[in-house]
Amino acid sequence: MFEYLMPLLVMPTYEHTLLDETYRAVVERQIEYGRERGVAWGISESRNNKTDVQLNYQYHAFGVRAWGSSAGWRKTW
């Protein structure tokens, strides 16, 4: 979710633009996703706290599956 909202850190948004509609849709869908599953909404990959034997953090993608954009991402869930 952070990646969708990150542009707001450095640029303004204007009502009814594609970016504005995207921001709103992302937040609404995250809230809906959380309610459906009884979990917190707005989760991010940064909450993944796994490390390997050398204490390197291990990335694991998760979130709203319908937004997955890389090939095969939806199949890995």
N, CA, C, O and CB atoms as a CASP TS submission, in Angstrom:
PFRMAT TS
TARGET T0000
AUTHOR 0000-0000-0000
METHOD Language model
MODEL 1
PARENT N/A
ATOM      1  N   MET     1       0.819  -1.183   0.000  1.00  0.00           N
ATOM      2  CA  MET     1       0.000   0.000   0.000  1.00  0.00           C
ATOM      3  C   MET     1       0.866   1.251   0.000  1.00  0.00           C
ATOM      4  O   MET     1       0.510   2.261  -0.606  1.00  0.00           O
ATOM      5  CB  MET     1      -0.933  -0.004   1.194  1.00  0.00           C
ATOM      6  N   PHE     2       1.996   1.180   0.677  1.00  0.00           N
ATOM      7  CA  PHE     2       2.887   2.335   0.733  1.00  0.00           C
ATOM      8  C   PHE     2       3.272   2.823  -0.656  1.00  0.00           C
ATOM      9  O   PHE     2       3.307   4.025  -0.918  1.00  0.00           O
ATOM     10  CB  PHE     2       4.136   1.994   1.521  1.00  0.00           C
ATOM     11  N   GLU     3       3.557   1.882  -1.536  1.00  0.00           N
ATOM     12  CA  GLU     3       3.988   2.259  -2.882  1.00  0.00           C
ATOM     13  C   GLU     3       2.912   3.050  -3.615  1.00  0.00           C
ATOM     14  O   GLU     3       3.227   3.962  -4.380  1.00  0.00           O
ATOM     15  CB  GLU     3       4.356   1.017  -3.685  1.00  0.00           C
ATOM     16  N   TYR     4       1.653   2.712  -3.391  1.00  0.00           N
ATOM     17  CA  TYR     4       0.570   3.449  -4.028  1.00  0.00           C
ATOM     18  C   TYR     4       0.459   4.872  -3.490  1.00  0.00           C
ATOM     19  O   TYR     4       0.149   5.801  -4.237  1.00  0.00           O
ATOM     20  CB  TYR     4      -0.744   2.718  -3.831  1.00  0.00           C
ATOM     21  N   LEU     5       0.709   5.039  -2.209  1.00  0.00           N
ATOM     22  CA  LEU     5       0.518   6.343  -1.575  1.00  0.00           C
ATOM     23  C   LEU     5       1.779   7.202  -1.544  1.00  0.00           C
ATOM     24  O   LEU     5       1.712   8.390  -1.228  1.00  0.00           O
ATOM     25  CB  LEU     5       0.021   6.150  -0.176  1.00  0.00           C
ATOM     26  N   MET     6       2.908   6.621  -1.865  1.00  0.00           N
ATOM     27  CA  MET     6       4.180   7.334  -1.785  1.00  0.00           C
ATOM     28  C   MET     6       4.216   8.647  -2.575  1.00  0.00           C
ATOM     29  O   MET     6       4.794   9.613  -2.077  1.00  0.00           O
ATOM     30  CB  MET     6       5.273   6.443  -2.271  1.00  0.00           C
ATOM     31  N   PRO     7       3.639   8.739  -3.762  1.00  0.00           N
ATOM     32  CA  PRO     7       3.698  10.022  -4.483  1.00  0.00           C
ATOM     33  C   PRO     7       3.132  11.198  -3.691  1.00  0.00           C
ATOM     34  O   PRO     7       3.530  12.341  -3.913  1.00  0.00           O
ATOM     35  CB  PRO     7       2.950   9.903  -5.785  1.00  0.00           C
ATOM     36  N   LEU     8       2.213  10.930  -2.774  1.00  0.00           N
ATOM     37  CA  LEU     8       1.642  12.006  -1.963  1.00  0.00           C
ATOM     38  C   LEU     8       2.681  12.675  -1.064  1.00  0.00           C
ATOM     39  O   LEU     8       2.464  13.791  -0.590  1.00  0.00           O
ATOM     40  CB  LEU     8       0.508  11.465  -1.114  1.00  0.00           C
ATOM     41  N   LEU     9       3.791  12.009  -0.830  1.00  0.00           N
ATOM     42  CA  LEU     9       4.847  12.599  -0.005  1.00  0.00           C
ATOM     43  C   LEU     9       5.558  13.747  -0.710  1.00  0.00           C
ATOM     44  O   LEU     9       6.102  14.637  -0.056  1.00  0.00           O
ATOM     45  CB  LEU     9       5.856  11.537   0.383  1.00  0.00           C
ATOM     46  N   VAL    10       5.558  13.729  -2.030  1.00  0.00           N
ATOM     47  CA  VAL    10       6.366  14.706  -2.764  1.00  0.00           C
ATOM     48  C   VAL    10       5.586  15.538  -3.786  1.00  0.00           C
ATOM     49  O   VAL    10       6.144  16.455  -4.388  1.00  0.00           O
ATOM     50  CB  VAL    10       7.472  13.995  -3.464  1.00  0.00           C
ATOM     51  N   MET    11       4.311  15.227  -3.985  1.00  0.00           N
ATOM     52  CA  MET    11       3.554  15.991  -4.972  1.00  0.00           C
ATOM     53  C   MET    11       2.099  16.135  -4.545  1.00  0.00           C
ATOM     54  O   MET    11       1.571  15.285  -3.827  1.00  0.00           O
ATOM     55  CB  MET    11       3.637  15.323  -6.348  1.00  0.00           C
ATOM     56  N   PRO    12       1.464  17.195  -4.980  1.00  0.00           N
ATOM     57  CA  PRO    12       0.057  17.391  -4.609  1.00  0.00           C
ATOM     58  C   PRO    12      -0.856  16.453  -5.394  1.00  0.00           C
ATOM     59  O   PRO    12      -0.470  15.901  -6.424  1.00  0.00           O
ATOM     60  CB  PRO    12      -0.360  18.851  -4.845  1.00  0.00           C
ATOM     61  N   THR    13      -2.052  16.291  -4.894  1.00  0.00           N
ATOM     62  CA  THR    13      -3.069  15.544  -5.627  1.00  0.00           C
ATOM     63  C   THR    13      -4.228  16.481  -5.917  1.00  0.00           C
ATOM     64  O   THR    13      -4.442  17.463  -5.206  1.00  0.00           O
ATOM     65  CB  THR    13      -3.546  14.289  -4.826  1.00  0.00           C
ATOM     66  N   TYR    14      -4.956  16.175  -6.943  1.00  0.00           N
ATOM     67  CA  TYR    14      -6.093  17.001  -7.333  1.00  0.00           C
ATOM     68  C   TYR    14      -7.310  16.098  -7.469  1.00  0.00           C
ATOM     69  O   TYR    14      -7.227  15.013  -8.045  1.00  0.00           O
ATOM     70  CB  TYR    14      -5.810  17.770  -8.666  1.00  0.00           C
ATOM     71  N   GLU    15      -8.434  16.547  -6.938  1.00  0.00           N
ATOM     72  CA  GLU    15      -9.652  15.743  -6.955  1.00  0.00           C
ATOM     73  C   GLU    15     -10.026  15.289  -8.359  1.00  0.00           C
ATOM     74  O   GLU    15      -9.857  16.010  -9.342  1.00  0.00           O
ATOM     75  CB  GLU    15     -10.795  16.524  -6.353  1.00  0.00           C
ATOM     76  N   HIS    16     -10.534  14.082  -8.411  1.00  0.00           N
ATOM     77  CA  HIS    16     -11.074  13.481  -9.635  1.00  0.00           C
ATOM     78  C   HIS    16     -10.032  13.203 -10.711  1.00  0.00           C
ATOM     79  O   HIS    16     -10.386  13.003 -11.873  1.00  0.00           O
ATOM     80  CB  HIS    16     -12.123  14.373 -10.201  1.00  0.00           C
ATOM     81  N   THR    17      -8.765  13.187 -10.347  1.00  0.00           N
ATOM     82  CA  THR    17      -7.730  12.777 -11.298  1.00  0.00           C
ATOM     83  C   THR    17      -7.500  11.274 -11.140  1.00  0.00           C
ATOM     84  O   THR    17      -7.969  10.663 -10.180  1.00  0.00           O
ATOM     85  CB  THR    17      -6.396  13.580 -11.071  1.00  0.00           C
ATOM     86  N   LEU    18      -6.786  10.695 -12.075  1.00  0.00           N
ATOM     87  CA  LEU    18      -6.497   9.270 -11.993  1.00  0.00           C
ATOM     88  C   LEU    18      -5.747   8.924 -10.704  1.00  0.00           C
ATOM     89  O   LEU    18      -6.053   7.923 -10.056  1.00  0.00           O
ATOM     90  CB  LEU    18      -5.685   8.828 -13.209  1.00  0.00           C
ATOM     91  N   LEU    19      -4.777   9.743 -10.336  1.00  0.00           N
ATOM     92  CA  LEU    19      -4.030   9.474  -9.096  1.00  0.00           C
ATOM     93  C   LEU    19      -4.924   9.594  -7.874  1.00  0.00           C
ATOM     94  O   LEU    19      -4.842   8.762  -6.971  1.00  0.00           O
ATOM     95  CB  LEU    19      -2.844  10.432  -8.964  1.00  0.00           C
ATOM     96  N   ASP    20      -5.760  10.593  -7.827  1.00  0.00           N
ATOM     97  CA  ASP    20      -6.667  10.780  -6.698  1.00  0.00           C
ATOM     98  C   ASP    20      -7.615   9.588  -6.570  1.00  0.00           C
ATOM     99  O   ASP    20      -7.833   9.080  -5.470  1.00  0.00           O
ATOM    100  CB  ASP    20      -7.468  12.088  -6.859  1.00  0.00           C
ATOM    101  N   GLU    21      -8.166   9.153  -7.670  1.00  0.00           N
ATOM    102  CA  GLU    21      -9.060   7.998  -7.645  1.00  0.00           C
ATOM    103  C   GLU    21      -8.317   6.731  -7.223  1.00  0.00           C
ATOM    104  O   GLU    21      -8.870   5.887  -6.517  1.00  0.00           O
ATOM    105  CB  GLU    21      -9.704   7.796  -9.021  1.00  0.00           C
ATOM    106  N   THR    22      -7.078   6.604  -7.652  1.00  0.00           N
ATOM    107  CA  THR    22      -6.265   5.443  -7.263  1.00  0.00           C
ATOM    108  C   THR    22      -6.019   5.438  -5.763  1.00  0.00           C
ATOM    109  O   THR    22      -6.187   4.405  -5.115  1.00  0.00           O
ATOM    110  CB  THR    22      -4.922   5.441  -8.017  1.00  0.00           C
ATOM    111  N   TYR    23      -5.622   6.580  -5.201  1.00  0.00           N
ATOM    112  CA  TYR    23      -5.370   6.657  -3.758  1.00  0.00           C
ATOM    113  C   TYR    23      -6.605   6.235  -2.978  1.00  0.00           C
ATOM    114  O   TYR    23      -6.525   5.441  -2.040  1.00  0.00           O
ATOM    115  CB  TYR    23      -4.949   8.081  -3.354  1.00  0.00           C
ATOM    116  N   ARG    24      -7.728   6.770  -3.374  1.00  0.00           N
ATOM    117  CA  ARG    24      -8.972   6.456  -2.657  1.00  0.00           C
ATOM    118  C   ARG    24      -9.347   4.988  -2.793  1.00  0.00           C
ATOM    119  O   ARG    24      -9.747   4.352  -1.817  1.00  0.00           O
ATOM    120  CB  ARG    24     -10.115   7.328  -3.172  1.00  0.00           C
ATOM    121  N   ALA    25      -9.219   4.449  -3.999  1.00  0.00           N
ATOM    122  CA  ALA    25      -9.567   3.044  -4.229  1.00  0.00           C
ATOM    123  C   ALA    25      -8.663   2.103  -3.443  1.00  0.00           C
ATOM    124  O   ALA    25      -9.131   1.097  -2.910  1.00  0.00           O
ATOM    125  CB  ALA    25      -9.486   2.716  -5.715  1.00  0.00           C
ATOM    126  N   VAL    26      -7.380   2.417  -3.367  1.00  0.00           N
ATOM    127  CA  VAL    26      -6.423   1.581  -2.636  1.00  0.00           C
ATOM    128  C   VAL    26      -6.792   1.523  -1.155  1.00  0.00           C
ATOM    129  O   VAL    26      -6.821   0.446  -0.560  1.00  0.00           O
ATOM    130  CB  VAL    26      -4.984   2.119  -2.810  1.00  0.00           C
ATOM    131  N   VAL    27      -7.068   2.667  -0.573  1.00  0.00           N
ATOM    132  CA  VAL    27      -7.409   2.701   0.850  1.00  0.00           C
ATOM    133  C   VAL    27      -8.742   1.997   1.090  1.00  0.00           C
ATOM    134  O   VAL    27      -8.864   1.215   2.033  1.00  0.00           O
ATOM    135  CB  VAL    27      -7.471   4.158   1.360  1.00  0.00           C
ATOM    136  N   GLU    28      -9.739   2.264   0.252  1.00  0.00           N
ATOM    137  CA  GLU    28     -11.031   1.602   0.416  1.00  0.00           C
ATOM    138  C   GLU    28     -10.907   0.089   0.305  1.00  0.00           C
ATOM    139  O   GLU    28     -11.508  -0.641   1.093  1.00  0.00           O
ATOM    140  CB  GLU    28     -12.018   2.115  -0.618  1.00  0.00           C
ATOM    141  N   ARG    29     -10.139  -0.384  -0.657  1.00  0.00           N
ATOM    142  CA  ARG    29      -9.982  -1.831  -0.836  1.00  0.00           C
ATOM    143  C   ARG    29      -9.201  -2.456   0.315  1.00  0.00           C
ATOM    144  O   ARG    29      -9.510  -3.570   0.737  1.00  0.00           O
ATOM    145  CB  ARG    29      -9.278  -2.128  -2.162  1.00  0.00           C
ATOM    146  N   GLN    30      -8.202  -1.759   0.822  1.00  0.00           N
ATOM    147  CA  GLN    30      -7.455  -2.272   1.976  1.00  0.00           C
ATOM    148  C   GLN    30      -8.375  -2.424   3.183  1.00  0.00           C
ATOM    149  O   GLN    30      -8.311  -3.430   3.890  1.00  0.00           O
ATOM    150  CB  GLN    30      -6.274  -1.336   2.320  1.00  0.00           C
ATOM    151  N   ILE    31      -9.229  -1.432   3.420  1.00  0.00           N
ATOM    152  CA  ILE    31     -10.163  -1.498   4.546  1.00  0.00           C
ATOM    153  C   ILE    31     -11.112  -2.680   4.356  1.00  0.00           C
ATOM    154  O   ILE    31     -11.352  -3.443   5.292  1.00  0.00           O
ATOM    155  CB  ILE    31     -10.965  -0.170   4.680  1.00  0.00           C
ATOM    156  N   GLU    32     -11.641  -2.828   3.160  1.00  0.00           N
ATOM    157  CA  GLU    32     -12.545  -3.932   2.855  1.00  0.00           C
ATOM    158  C   GLU    32     -11.847  -5.278   3.037  1.00  0.00           C
ATOM    159  O   GLU    32     -12.413  -6.200   3.625  1.00  0.00           O
ATOM    160  CB  GLU    32     -13.078  -3.804   1.425  1.00  0.00           C
ATOM    161  N   TYR    33     -10.636  -5.389   2.541  1.00  0.00           N
ATOM    162  CA  TYR    33      -9.843  -6.620   2.665  1.00  0.00           C
ATOM    163  C   TYR    33      -9.636  -6.978   4.135  1.00  0.00           C
ATOM    164  O   TYR    33      -9.783  -8.138   4.521  1.00  0.00           O
ATOM    165  CB  TYR    33      -8.475  -6.461   1.958  1.00  0.00           C
ATOM    166  N   GLY    34      -9.299  -5.997   4.941  1.00  0.00           N
ATOM    167  CA  GLY    34      -9.106  -6.233   6.365  1.00  0.00           C
ATOM    168  C   GLY    34     -10.372  -6.697   7.056  1.00  0.00           C
ATOM    169  O   GLY    34     -10.342  -7.617   7.874  1.00  0.00           O
ATOM    170  N   ARG    35     -11.492  -6.056   6.724  1.00  0.00           N
ATOM    171  CA  ARG    35     -12.778  -6.450   7.317  1.00  0.00           C
ATOM    172  C   ARG    35     -13.162  -7.872   6.926  1.00  0.00           C
ATOM    173  O   ARG    35     -13.632  -8.643   7.762  1.00  0.00           O
ATOM    174  CB  ARG    35     -13.882  -5.479   6.888  1.00  0.00           C
ATOM    175  N   GLU    36     -12.963  -8.220   5.662  1.00  0.00           N
ATOM    176  CA  GLU    36     -13.304  -9.562   5.186  1.00  0.00           C
ATOM    177  C   GLU    36     -12.556 -10.642   5.949  1.00  0.00           C
ATOM    178  O   GLU    36     -13.088 -11.728   6.180  1.00  0.00           O
ATOM    179  CB  GLU    36     -13.005  -9.685   3.703  1.00  0.00           C
ATOM    180  N   ARG    37     -11.333 -10.348   6.337  1.00  0.00           N
ATOM    181  CA  ARG    37     -10.477 -11.349   6.976  1.00  0.00           C
ATOM    182  C   ARG    37     -10.284 -11.132   8.472  1.00  0.00           C
ATOM    183  O   ARG    37      -9.611 -11.923   9.132  1.00  0.00           O
ATOM    184  CB  ARG    37      -9.140 -11.361   6.309  1.00  0.00           C
ATOM    185  N   GLY    38     -10.863 -10.077   9.005  1.00  0.00           N
ATOM    186  CA  GLY    38     -10.718  -9.799  10.432  1.00  0.00           C
ATOM    187  C   GLY    38      -9.295  -9.455  10.822  1.00  0.00           C
ATOM    188  O   GLY    38      -8.843  -9.802  11.913  1.00  0.00           O
ATOM    189  N   VAL    39      -8.578  -8.765   9.921  1.00  0.00           N
ATOM    190  CA  VAL    39      -7.193  -8.367  10.189  1.00  0.00           C
ATOM    191  C   VAL    39      -7.053  -6.857  10.016  1.00  0.00           C
ATOM    192  O   VAL    39      -7.951  -6.190   9.501  1.00  0.00           O
ATOM    193  CB  VAL    39      -6.207  -9.119   9.249  1.00  0.00           C
ATOM    194  N   ALA    40      -5.936  -6.345  10.445  1.00  0.00           N
ATOM    195  CA  ALA    40      -5.655  -4.923  10.279  1.00  0.00           C
ATOM    196  C   ALA    40      -5.507  -4.601   8.801  1.00  0.00           C
ATOM    197  O   ALA    40      -5.020  -5.429   8.032  1.00  0.00           O
ATOM    198  CB  ALA    40      -4.382  -4.518  11.054  1.00  0.00           C
ATOM    199  N   TRP    41      -5.917  -3.422   8.402  1.00  0.00           N
ATOM    200  CA  TRP    41      -5.747  -3.022   7.009  1.00  0.00           C
ATOM    201  C   TRP    41      -4.527  -2.125   6.909  1.00  0.00           C
ATOM    202  O   TRP    41      -4.051  -1.590   7.911  1.00  0.00           O
ATOM    203  CB  TRP    41      -7.016  -2.298   6.467  1.00  0.00           C
ATOM    204  N   GLY    42      -4.022  -1.964   5.685  1.00  0.00           N
ATOM    205  CA  GLY    42      -2.856  -1.112   5.466  1.00  0.00           C
ATOM    206  C   GLY    42      -1.542  -1.805   5.740  1.00  0.00           C
ATOM    207  O   GLY    42      -0.517  -1.146   5.914  1.00  0.00           O
ATOM    208  N   ILE    43      -1.554  -3.127   5.780  1.00  0.00           N
ATOM    209  CA  ILE    43      -0.320  -3.853   6.067  1.00  0.00           C
ATOM    210  C   ILE    43       0.685  -3.684   4.935  1.00  0.00           C
ATOM    211  O   ILE    43       0.314  -3.425   3.790  1.00  0.00           O
ATOM    212  CB  ILE    43      -0.613  -5.339   6.295  1.00  0.00           C
ATOM    213  N   SER    44       1.918  -3.830   5.262  1.00  0.00           N
ATOM    214  CA  SER    44       3.000  -3.627   4.308  1.00  0.00           C
ATOM    215  C   SER    44       4.008  -4.751   4.428  1.00  0.00           C
ATOM    216  O   SER    44       4.103  -5.413   5.462  1.00  0.00           O
ATOM    217  CB  SER    44       3.681  -2.268   4.529  1.00  0.00           C
ATOM    218  N   GLU    45       4.758  -4.957   3.361  1.00  0.00           N
ATOM    219  CA  GLU    45       5.814  -5.967   3.397  1.00  0.00           C
ATOM    220  C   GLU    45       6.826  -5.687   4.503  1.00  0.00           C
ATOM    221  O   GLU    45       7.504  -6.605   4.965  1.00  0.00           O
ATOM    222  CB  GLU    45       6.524  -6.032   2.051  1.00  0.00           C
ATOM    223  N   SER    46       6.934  -4.442   4.930  1.00  0.00           N
ATOM    224  CA  SER    46       7.912  -4.102   5.953  1.00  0.00           C
ATOM    225  C   SER    46       7.595  -4.753   7.298  1.00  0.00           C
ATOM    226  O   SER    46       8.452  -4.791   8.181  1.00  0.00           O
ATOM    227  CB  SER    46       7.983  -2.602   6.115  1.00  0.00           C
ATOM    228  N   ARG    47       6.402  -5.254   7.458  1.00  0.00           N
ATOM    229  CA  ARG    47       6.064  -5.910   8.725  1.00  0.00           C
ATOM    230  C   ARG    47       6.598  -7.337   8.778  1.00  0.00           C
ATOM    231  O   ARG    47       6.514  -7.990   9.818  1.00  0.00           O
ATOM    232  CB  ARG    47       4.549  -5.915   8.930  1.00  0.00           C
ATOM    233  N   ASN    48       7.143  -7.823   7.673  1.00  0.00           N
ATOM    234  CA  ASN    48       7.704  -9.169   7.645  1.00  0.00           C
ATOM    235  C   ASN    48       9.015  -9.166   8.421  1.00  0.00           C
ATOM    236  O   ASN    48       9.961  -8.478   8.039  1.00  0.00           O
ATOM    237  CB  ASN    48       7.922  -9.660   6.180  1.00  0.00           C
ATOM    238  N   ASN    49       9.074  -9.920   9.492  1.00  0.00           N
ATOM    239  CA  ASN    49      10.204  -9.858  10.410  1.00  0.00           C
ATOM    240  C   ASN    49      11.076 -11.108  10.367  1.00  0.00           C
ATOM    241  O   ASN    49      11.721 -11.437  11.363  1.00  0.00           O
ATOM    242  CB  ASN    49       9.707  -9.642  11.809  1.00  0.00           C
ATOM    243  N   LYS    50      11.109 -11.802   9.246  1.00  0.00           N
ATOM    244  CA  LYS    50      11.919 -13.018   9.161  1.00  0.00           C
ATOM    245  C   LYS    50      13.338 -12.687   8.729  1.00  0.00           C
ATOM    246  O   LYS    50      13.565 -11.794   7.913  1.00  0.00           O
ATOM    247  CB  LYS    50      11.290 -14.022   8.186  1.00  0.00           C
ATOM    248  N   THR    51      14.287 -13.425   9.292  1.00  0.00           N
ATOM    249  CA  THR    51      15.689 -13.265   8.905  1.00  0.00           C
ATOM    250  C   THR    51      16.270 -14.638   8.592  1.00  0.00           C
ATOM    251  O   THR    51      15.777 -15.664   9.060  1.00  0.00           O
ATOM    252  CB  THR    51      16.509 -12.556  10.030  1.00  0.00           C
ATOM    253  N   ASP    52      17.323 -14.630   7.795  1.00  0.00           N
ATOM    254  CA  ASP    52      18.017 -15.891   7.523  1.00  0.00           C
ATOM    255  C   ASP    52      19.083 -16.107   8.592  1.00  0.00           C
ATOM    256  O   ASP    52      19.152 -15.350   9.560  1.00  0.00           O
ATOM    257  CB  ASP    52      18.655 -15.889   6.094  1.00  0.00           C
ATOM    258  N   VAL    53      19.906 -17.125   8.424  1.00  0.00           N
ATOM    259  CA  VAL    53      20.918 -17.443   9.443  1.00  0.00           C
ATOM    260  C   VAL    53      21.969 -16.353   9.601  1.00  0.00           C
ATOM    261  O   VAL    53      22.641 -16.284  10.630  1.00  0.00           O
ATOM    262  CB  VAL    53      21.601 -18.744   9.099  1.00  0.00           C
ATOM    263  N   GLN    54      22.117 -15.501   8.588  1.00  0.00           N
ATOM    264  CA  GLN    54      23.066 -14.383   8.672  1.00  0.00           C
ATOM    265  C   GLN    54      22.386 -13.082   9.111  1.00  0.00           C
ATOM    266  O   GLN    54      22.979 -12.005   9.044  1.00  0.00           O
ATOM    267  CB  GLN    54      23.752 -14.176   7.320  1.00  0.00           C
ATOM    268  N   LEU    55      21.136 -13.199   9.560  1.00  0.00           N
ATOM    269  CA  LEU    55      20.327 -12.081  10.049  1.00  0.00           C
ATOM    270  C   LEU    55      19.969 -11.055   8.968  1.00  0.00           C
ATOM    271  O   LEU    55      19.732  -9.884   9.266  1.00  0.00           O
ATOM    272  CB  LEU    55      21.058 -11.388  11.161  1.00  0.00           C
ATOM    273  N   ASN    56      19.932 -11.510   7.707  1.00  0.00           N
ATOM    274  CA  ASN    56      19.444 -10.653   6.625  1.00  0.00           C
ATOM    275  C   ASN    56      17.922 -10.770   6.575  1.00  0.00           C
ATOM    276  O   ASN    56      17.373 -11.871   6.605  1.00  0.00           O
ATOM    277  CB  ASN    56      20.088 -11.050   5.245  1.00  0.00           C
ATOM    278  N   TYR    57      17.253  -9.630   6.498  1.00  0.00           N
ATOM    279  CA  TYR    57      15.795  -9.665   6.419  1.00  0.00           C
ATOM    280  C   TYR    57      15.348 -10.325   5.128  1.00  0.00           C
ATOM    281  O   TYR    57      15.933 -10.106   4.067  1.00  0.00           O
ATOM    282  CB  TYR    57      15.212  -8.253   6.521  1.00  0.00           C
ATOM    283  N   GLN    58      14.316 -11.128   5.231  1.00  0.00           N
ATOM    284  CA  GLN    58      13.769 -11.849   4.086  1.00  0.00           C
ATOM    285  C   GLN    58      12.463 -11.209   3.658  1.00  0.00           C
ATOM    286  O   GLN    58      11.542 -11.070   4.462  1.00  0.00           O
ATOM    287  CB  GLN    58      13.557 -13.340   4.419  1.00  0.00           C
ATOM    288  N   TYR    59      12.382 -10.825   2.413  1.00  0.00           N
ATOM    289  CA  TYR    59      11.198 -10.180   1.868  1.00  0.00           C
ATOM    290  C   TYR    59      10.156 -11.224   1.519  1.00  0.00           C
ATOM    291  O   TYR    59      10.480 -12.265   0.947  1.00  0.00           O
ATOM    292  CB  TYR    59      11.551  -9.339   0.635  1.00  0.00           C
ATOM    293  N   HIS    60       8.922 -10.951   1.857  1.00  0.00           N
ATOM    294  CA  HIS    60       7.807 -11.818   1.469  1.00  0.00           C
ATOM    295  C   HIS    60       6.634 -10.935   1.077  1.00  0.00           C
ATOM    296  O   HIS    60       6.108 -10.197   1.909  1.00  0.00           O
ATOM    297  CB  HIS    60       7.409 -12.798   2.627  1.00  0.00           C
ATOM    298  N   ALA    61       6.227 -11.002  -0.163  1.00  0.00           N
ATOM    299  CA  ALA    61       5.107 -10.186  -0.629  1.00  0.00           C
ATOM    300  C   ALA    61       3.791 -10.729  -0.084  1.00  0.00           C
ATOM    301  O   ALA    61       3.572 -11.940  -0.058  1.00  0.00           O
ATOM    302  CB  ALA    61       5.070 -10.143  -2.169  1.00  0.00           C
ATOM    303  N   PHE    62       2.942  -9.848   0.341  1.00  0.00           N
ATOM    304  CA  PHE    62       1.598 -10.200   0.766  1.00  0.00           C
ATOM    305  C   PHE    62       0.743  -8.958   0.668  1.00  0.00           C
ATOM    306  O   PHE    62       1.249  -7.855   0.462  1.00  0.00           O
ATOM    307  CB  PHE    62       1.584 -10.783   2.208  1.00  0.00           C
ATOM    308  N   GLY    63      -0.526  -9.138   0.814  1.00  0.00           N
ATOM    309  CA  GLY    63      -1.445  -8.014   0.708  1.00  0.00           C
ATOM    310  C   GLY    63      -2.665  -8.407  -0.099  1.00  0.00           C
ATOM    311  O   GLY    63      -3.040  -9.579  -0.125  1.00  0.00           O
ATOM    312  N   VAL    64      -3.285  -7.448  -0.754  1.00  0.00           N
ATOM    313  CA  VAL    64      -4.490  -7.700  -1.538  1.00  0.00           C
ATOM    314  C   VAL    64      -4.085  -8.356  -2.846  1.00  0.00           C
ATOM    315  O   VAL    64      -3.476  -7.716  -3.703  1.00  0.00           O
ATOM    316  CB  VAL    64      -5.285  -6.385  -1.796  1.00  0.00           C
ATOM    317  N   ARG    65      -4.419  -9.627  -3.003  1.00  0.00           N
ATOM    318  CA  ARG    65      -3.970 -10.402  -4.162  1.00  0.00           C
ATOM    319  C   ARG    65      -4.371  -9.793  -5.492  1.00  0.00           C
ATOM    320  O   ARG    65      -3.601  -9.854  -6.450  1.00  0.00           O
ATOM    321  CB  ARG    65      -4.512 -11.791  -4.081  1.00  0.00           C
ATOM    322  N   ALA    66      -5.529  -9.220  -5.571  1.00  0.00           N
ATOM    323  CA  ALA    66      -6.016  -8.679  -6.850  1.00  0.00           C
ATOM    324  C   ALA    66      -5.098  -7.602  -7.398  1.00  0.00           C
ATOM    325  O   ALA    66      -5.164  -7.290  -8.586  1.00  0.00           O
ATOM    326  CB  ALA    66      -7.418  -8.116  -6.685  1.00  0.00           C
ATOM    327  N   TRP    67      -4.247  -7.030  -6.566  1.00  0.00           N
ATOM    328  CA  TRP    67      -3.346  -5.968  -7.016  1.00  0.00           C
ATOM    329  C   TRP    67      -1.997  -6.487  -7.479  1.00  0.00           C
ATOM    330  O   TRP    67      -1.174  -5.717  -7.973  1.00  0.00           O
ATOM    331  CB  TRP    67      -3.140  -4.972  -5.914  1.00  0.00           C
ATOM    332  N   GLY    68      -1.761  -7.771  -7.326  1.00  0.00           N
ATOM    333  CA  GLY    68      -0.472  -8.331  -7.725  1.00  0.00           C
ATOM    334  C   GLY    68      -0.203  -8.096  -9.196  1.00  0.00           C
ATOM    335  O   GLY    68      -1.050  -8.391 -10.039  1.00  0.00           O
ATOM    336  N   SER    69       0.968  -7.570  -9.511  1.00  0.00           N
ATOM    337  CA  SER    69       1.249  -7.232 -10.903  1.00  0.00           C
ATOM    338  C   SER    69       2.331  -8.101 -11.535  1.00  0.00           C
ATOM    339  O   SER    69       2.435  -8.141 -12.761  1.00  0.00           O
ATOM    340  CB  SER    69       1.653  -5.795 -10.997  1.00  0.00           C
ATOM    341  N   SER    70       3.127  -8.786 -10.751  1.00  0.00           N
ATOM    342  CA  SER    70       4.189  -9.593 -11.347  1.00  0.00           C
ATOM    343  C   SER    70       3.652 -10.951 -11.783  1.00  0.00           C
ATOM    344  O   SER    70       2.693 -11.461 -11.204  1.00  0.00           O
ATOM    345  CB  SER    70       5.348  -9.775 -10.356  1.00  0.00           C
ATOM    346  N   ALA    71       4.254 -11.514 -12.776  1.00  0.00           N
ATOM    347  CA  ALA    71       3.804 -12.793 -13.358  1.00  0.00           C
ATOM    348  C   ALA    71       3.804 -13.885 -12.285  1.00  0.00           C
ATOM    349  O   ALA    71       4.801 -14.078 -11.590  1.00  0.00           O
ATOM    350  CB  ALA    71       4.718 -13.211 -14.556  1.00  0.00           C
ATOM    351  N   GLY    72       2.706 -14.581 -12.158  1.00  0.00           N
ATOM    352  CA  GLY    72       2.612 -15.685 -11.231  1.00  0.00           C
ATOM    353  C   GLY    72       2.387 -15.307  -9.790  1.00  0.00           C
ATOM    354  O   GLY    72       2.253 -16.196  -8.949  1.00  0.00           O
ATOM    355  N   TRP    73       2.340 -14.037  -9.465  1.00  0.00           N
ATOM    356  CA  TRP    73       2.206 -13.605  -8.078  1.00  0.00           C
ATOM    357  C   TRP    73       0.948 -14.142  -7.445  1.00  0.00           C
ATOM    358  O   TRP    73       0.987 -14.609  -6.307  1.00  0.00           O
ATOM    359  CB  TRP    73       2.216 -12.101  -7.991  1.00  0.00           C
ATOM    360  N   ARG    74      -0.160 -14.093  -8.142  1.00  0.00           N
ATOM    361  CA  ARG    74      -1.427 -14.548  -7.577  1.00  0.00           C
ATOM    362  C   ARG    74      -1.415 -16.056  -7.310  1.00  0.00           C
ATOM    363  O   ARG    74      -2.121 -16.531  -6.420  1.00  0.00           O
ATOM    364  CB  ARG    74      -2.578 -14.191  -8.515  1.00  0.00           C
ATOM    365  N   LYS    75      -0.631 -16.799  -8.064  1.00  0.00           N
ATOM    366  CA  LYS    75      -0.581 -18.252  -7.893  1.00  0.00           C
ATOM    367  C   LYS    75       0.213 -18.659  -6.660  1.00  0.00           C
ATOM    368  O   LYS    75       0.053 -19.778  -6.172  1.00  0.00           O
ATOM    369  CB  LYS    75       0.021 -18.901  -9.124  1.00  0.00           C
ATOM    370  N   THR    76       1.064 -17.779  -6.147  1.00  0.00           N
ATOM    371  CA  THR    76       1.921 -18.137  -5.017  1.00  0.00           C
ATOM    372  C   THR    76       1.200 -18.035  -3.692  1.00  0.00           C
ATOM    373  O   THR    76       1.770 -18.374  -2.655  1.00  0.00           O
ATOM    374  CB  THR    76       3.141 -17.259  -4.992  1.00  0.00           C
ATOM    375  N   TRP    77      -0.034 -17.578  -3.700  1.00  0.00           N
ATOM    376  CA  TRP    77      -0.770 -17.433  -2.450  1.00  0.00           C
ATOM    377  C   TRP    77      -1.613 -18.617  -2.198  1.00  0.00           C
ATOM    378  O   TRP    77      -2.309 -18.674  -1.185  1.00  0.00           O
ATOM    379  CB  TRP    77      -1.615 -16.204  -2.455  1.00  0.00           C
TER
END
